[in-house]
Amino acid sequence: MLREIQCFTRVAARLSFSRAAADLGMSQPAMSQAITRLERAAGVRVFERTARAVRLTAEGRALLPYAEQVLESAAAFTAEAARLARPTIHLAYPPLVGALAARVARRLAGRTPAIGVELTVAGRSAASAALDRGEVSAAILATPAPARFVTAARFHVSVDHLAVPAGHPLAGRSRAGAADLAGQVVLAPGGRPWPGLPGRPRLVADDDFAAALDLVAAGAGLLPTPQLLVRGIRRDDVGFVPLETEGLRVTYALAWSKEHVTPELMALVQAVQDALWTR
């Protein structure tokens, strides 16, 4: 019956059996037979046919929206079935590296056979817990990752700005150096102090730099900030000052549990490595 309904909507759109048949790659007699079968099954005529014209009957006009809904539902069913049949991998990642996660997802969707990627934004602690519970297949974690995980595809994110509250004495500076942090509270997302930076570290459990800016705005401390974040954030209550330090950076890696290795996971590892090389 689905084929007959498709024929019905096509003839209704074209108001021509011959043009509708051509659209669907059918002969005109086959199209007429399909419409006849539909009318018999429905118990009503859906078209008025003369030598010169084809018109929808009142019953046909009433049934057309339902026919279109049936075809839309059938298409949605087919698409969802294809998605469910496609291998899927779940990747957790911190917000800072969202662009990389998106590139990886596109790469895996474009390969043959395609692999679907379910992306989950999660900080270090939440992502590690999700890996332990088997809720995600892999996670991008700041290193060093917990020793129980296997890691690969390491990459670095440069930290070259300092986030300060609006009105802070450093906010009007053209640049800041490590010495300017002496005596200041320095926020450390991910729970580890910044190597080589003076100041009083305040450890922040999660490694969400964007969320840590709320602490900066509240006057809780200053935040060494990656340029990746500076380019995408505009806030009136926080200012960014170029920070001159030697090689300050955050290192990330793809991590997974050695008990849950699959072909899809290995494809993910390769996709991350490829994305890092071609960015």
N, C-alpha and C positions, 0 to 999 in steps of 0.2 A: 504493500500500500504506500510505502514511502516514495517509491518511484512515481506512482500515480499522482501523489500530492505535489511532487516536484514538477511534473508535467502541467498540472493545474495552475500553479503559480507562474510558470513560464508563459503559458498561453495567456493568462490574465495580464501579464506585463506586456506581452507583444500584441495581443488581440489578433493573432494570426497563428494558425496551426503550422503552416509551413515554416515561418521564421522561428517559432518555438522549437520545432523539430530540429531545425538546423543548429540552433544553439546547443541542444543536448545531444547532437550526433545521432539522431533517429530519423527514420523515414516518416513522412506525413501519415501514412496509414497506421503505423505503430503508435504515433501520437494520438490519433483519433481513437484507437482501441483503448489506450490508457485512460483517456478521459471518459470513455463509455464505461469502463470498469469502475471508475471512481463514482460516476453518477449512479450506477446500479448499487454499489455498496452503500452510498449515502442516501439513496432513495429520493434524490432531487436532481433536477437539471441545473448545471452550473453555468452553461453557456447557451446563448441563442445563436444559432448558426444559419446564415443565409448565404446565397451565392456571392454576396458582395462584402459581408461584414461578419465579425464575431464580436458578441457583446456578452458581458457578465449578466446573468439573471439576478434578481433580487436575492435569491438564495446563494448564488455564487459570491455576490458582494459580502453577504453576511459570513460566509465560510472562509473567505480569503484571509482575514487576519489570523484565524486559527491555523490555517495551513502554513502561513509564514512562521508562526510560533513553533509548529511541529518541526519545520526544517531547521530553525535556529537551535532548537533543543537537540536535534539529531547531530548537528554540526558540533555543538558544545560537548555532547556525549563522545563523539569521535575524537575530538581534541583532548579531552580529559583522559580517555582510555589510552591514547598515545603517550600522554605525559606519564601516566601511571606505569606503563610498560617500559618506559625509558629508564635506564639506570640513573639513580640520583645519589648525590653525595652532599653531606651537610657540612658547611664550613662556617666556623665562628671567627670573627675578626674584630679588632678594636676600631673605633670610628676613624682614627687617624689614617688608616690604610684602606679606607673604603674604595678608593679609586682602583687600587690594585685588585681587591676582591672582585670588583665588577668586571675588570678586564679578564680575570681568570674565568669567571662564569661565562663570559661571551666566547672565550676560546673553547671551552668544553662543549658549549651548545653548538658550536660550528664544526666540531670534528665529526668523523664518521667511524663508528656510530656515535651519535650525540650522547652526552652525559648531562643530565640536569644538575644544577647546583642550587641548594637551598641556603641562602645567606642569613646569618644571625649575628647581629651586633652584640658583642660581649667584651667586657674587660678581662683582664688576666685571670682573676679569681673565678669569675663566672664561667669563662671558657674552659679553664682547667677542670672545674667541677663537671661541666657538660661532657668533656672528654672521658672523665672517669666513669660517668653514668652511661656512656655510649649514646648520648643524645646527639652528638655531632661526630663526624668522621675525622675531622682535623680542625686545627685552630691556628691562627697566626698569633703568636705570643711574643712578648718582649723577652729577650734572653737575659740571663740563663733561664731556660725553661726547666720545669721540674724534672728531675733525673729519671722519673718513671716513663717519660715520653721520648720517642724518637724524633729527631729534628733534622731538617734539611732546608735548603733554599734560604740561607741567611741573607739579610740585606740591612742597610743602615739608613737611618733618617737623621739628617743633620739638625742640630739644635743651635740656632743662631740668633734668636731673639729672646728678649726678656719681657714677660707680661707683668705690668705694674698697675696698681689702682689709679684711676683718674685722679689727678691732683697730687700724686706722689712726687717727691723731689726729683726722682729719676725720669718722670714722665716727659719732661721738657728737654731731655738730653738727646743729642744726635746719635750717641752711642754709649754703651756701658761696658765696663770691663769686669773681670773677676774681682778685682779689689773693691769695686762698688758694692759687692754683696756682703762684705764684712759687717757683721752685726745685724744683718737682715735675716728674716725667716724665709727660707727657700723651700718651696714645695717640691716634693719628689714623688710624682705619680709612679705607681708600680711598687712602692714600698722600699726603694733602695736609694740612698743618698747619691747625689751627683758627684762623680770622682773629680777631685781637684778643685771643687768650688768651695770658697769660704762661706760663712754664714751658718745659721742654725737650721739644720734640716728638719722639715716637718714631713713625715712619711705619709703618703696618701695611698691607701690599699689598692685602689683601682688605677689602671693606666689610661684613663680617659682624660686626655688633656683638655678637651673642650669643656668637660664638666668641672675640671679643676679651675677654669677661669672664673667660675662663680666664687670660689674661695679667694681668688685674687681680688675680685670686685668687692668682696666683703672685708678686705683688709687683713686676711688671714696669712698672707705671705706673697712672695714674688715667685714667678714660675718661668724657668727656662723653657722656651717654646720652640717646637720645630717650625720651619718656614712653611711646611705643608699646611699647618693650621693657620698661620698668620695670613696666608693668601686668601683663605676662605672665610675669615671671621671679621665682622665689623661690630664693635660694641662701643657705646658711649662711656661705659663705666670702667673700661680697661684700655690701657695703651700698650703699644709694643715698641720696644727700643732695641735696635740692633745690638747684639751681645758679642763681644770679641773674646773668644776663648779658643783654646787649642783642641780641635778635634772632638768637641762635645757632640755626642750623638746618642740615639737610641737604636739598638739592634733588635731586629725581629727575626723570627724563623717560623717556618711551618712545622707544626708539631702534631703527632698522632700517637695512639697507643699501639704498641707492637703486637697486641693480641687481636687487632682488628684491621689487618692488612688485606686489601682487596684490589682487583685490577683497576677499579674506579679510583681508589686512593692513589695508586701509582700514576694514573693519568693526571690526577690533580697535582701531584708533585711536579710532574713534567710541565704542566700548564703554568704553574707558579714560576718555575725556572725560566720558561720561555718568555713569560710576561715581564720578568725582571730584566732579561737581556734585551728586549725590544722596546722598552718604554722610551 
